[in-house]
């Protein structure tokens, strides 16, 4: 009986991808991990260090050094930009397609009409560029933290409207638009004016709410991510279900990836709770694939808050130790990220970075996984581990590992 556990530290990149000067010049020099460690040279993450974080990044920083016992590599993003939604679809084995890019101004009429027809009170705010203001508590517009035109946000004051109502608004918007993601979220604010005060325009095309500045992340934050155009039948959860393997998604990945036959712990943000659930699932009997997302690092990146980011990393590090202590000889752990979000780069958006790929099993032989060309290699490896059919995309790195694996108990390497 084996566990294959993937912990995604959301936004924890280890250096700008080679194509950044051409496709994302604003991300030149980005290195989320490196710059956090440079800003806080006393920061020590002993478990991530042991797993090979510094090996993956390629140079020591501050109190952190390389590990002689690590199995490590890096993975490039195959999807365009640096997006959480597509990043997780890619991890789970989807071959990325070019994203739909649409400013909210192009769909505002359709969204407004759909909301009004369902009884919501809707007003427009702004002059040349406008966002929608719903029931005096919810703003709908462009996401200003993601790549322009790929995501729409529904930002809400949960002291004035319930999250169920916010989700319902999000479903109306999702039905009207074709962008890759609609995010419905909110937090408890002193008043709804805080949302309007955080409205911003960008590039003369996009208008929305600066989510970190609005304060929605600070108190009782809740969120649901609504995707579009993903074929779940080619992904890891379906392939493992077909092979009789239980699948568990925890945190943000449960909000954005399909897992109809498995267990999904949705609408979770608190890192400790997410890691507690992951540990509980590892301690259960039977073969299982677990994918967990740590979102609070990403929120700290958007807020450009180095200290908060580091504090969340320390919490992750200590919980990884608990997780590893609970894992059995045939279990396998992968620690990775989905993109970067360098809090020092000068903007609050994701950064296009390669991500660390750290693999551990009790007694595993040190190895280099090299520079992988897609996050999907992780999903392909998970399916290989359980002797299941491969997902649509990715190449398994299981042959590079000397580990016991999967439901069959076979040895590879």
Residue, then its C-alpha position, 0 to 999 in steps of 0.5 A: x500500500x503506497x502513497x504518492x504525495x505532491x505538495x505544491x508550494x504555490x508560486x515558489x519559483x527558483x529563477x526566471x525561465x530562459x524565454x523571459x526576456x522575449x515573452x515576459x520582460x517584466x520578469x527579468x531577474x526574477x527568483x522568488x526563492x533566491x530573493x527571499x533568502x537574500x533579503x532574509x539571510x538568517x532564514x533556514x528551511x532545514x527540510x527543504x534544504x535536505x530535499x535539495x531546494x538549493x541544489x535545484x536553484x543552483x547556488x547557496x544563499x544565506x544560511x541555506x546550502x546544498x544537500x548531498x542526499x537529495x533527489x532534485x531537478x527543475x521543471x519549466x512551465x509549458x503553459x504561457x505566462x505563469x498561471x496557477x490554474x493552468x499550472x495545476x492542469x499541467x501538473x495533472x497531465x494536461x497539454x497546455x493550449x494558448x490561453x483566451x485573452x479578453x479584457x472585461x470591457x469586452x464582456x461587461x454587457x453580457x455579464x451585466x445583462x445575465x446578472x440583472x436577469x437573475x435579480x442581482x442589483x448591478x451598477x457600473x463604476x468608472x468612466x471610460x473603463x468600468x467594472x460592475x458593482x453588485x448588491x453594494x458589496x461585490x466588484x467584478x472586473x479584470x484580475x490585476x495580479x494574473x496575466x492581463x485578460x486571462x482571469x476575471x475576479x469577483x471580489x466581495x465583502x463577506x460582512x455584507x454578502x454570503x460566500x454562497x451568494x458570491x459563488x452564485x454570482x461567479x457561476x453566472x459570470x463563468x457561464x458568460x465568458x471563455x477566459x481560462x479562470x473566473x475567481x470568486x472570493x471575499x473576506x470580511x471588510x469593515x465596509x464595502x467601500x474598501x473594495x471600491x477604494x482599491x480599484x485600479x486601471x492598467x494599460x488603458x485596457x484593464x480595470x479591477x480591484x487590487x486584491x491585496x490592497x483591498x484587504x480581502x485576504x486578511x480576515x476569513x478569506x474564502x475563494x473558489x476558482x472556476x475553470x474553462x475548457x479543461x478535459x478531465x478525462x486525460x488527467x491524473x485523477x481519472x487515469x488513477x481512478x481507472x486503475x483503482x487508485x484513490x485520489x485526494x486533492x487538498x486546498x486550491x488544487x481542489x478548487x481548480x481541478x476536476x476530481x469527481x471520483x475522489x476526495x476534494x478538500x475545497x475552499x481552504x486557505x490556512x496552511x496549517x489546516x491544509x497540511x494537517x489534512x494532508x498528514x491525516x490522508x497519508x496516515x490512512x490505509x490503502x494506495x492513494x495519490x494526494x495533491x496539496x496546494x499551499x496558497x498562502x505563499x502566493x498571497x504573500x507574493x501578490x502582497x509583495x510581503x517578503x516577511x509573510x512569505x518567509x513565515x509561511x515557508x517556515x510553517x510548510x517546512x516544519x509540516x513537511x518534516x511531520x509528513x515525512x516522519x509519517x510516510x512508509x517505506x513505499x511512499x513517495x513525496x514530491x515537493x514543487x511549485x507551479x510558477x513564481x511570484x517574486x515579492x521583490x521584483x517590483x510588481x504584484x503579478x506571478x513571475x515566469x520561473x522554473x520551479x523546484x522538483x524535489x523527490x523523497x522516499x525513506x532511504x532513496x538514493x541521491x539523483x539528479x532529475x535534470x531540467x524537465x520541460x513541463x510540469x506534466x512530468x510529475x503527473x506522468x510519474x504519478x501514473x507510472x508509480x501506480x502502473x496506471x495509463x499515462x495522462x495526456x502530457x508529460x514524461x515519467x522520471x520514475x526510471x531515474x529513481x531508485x525507489x519502491x513504488x506503487x500498488x504493485x510494490x515493484x522496484x524501479x531504478 
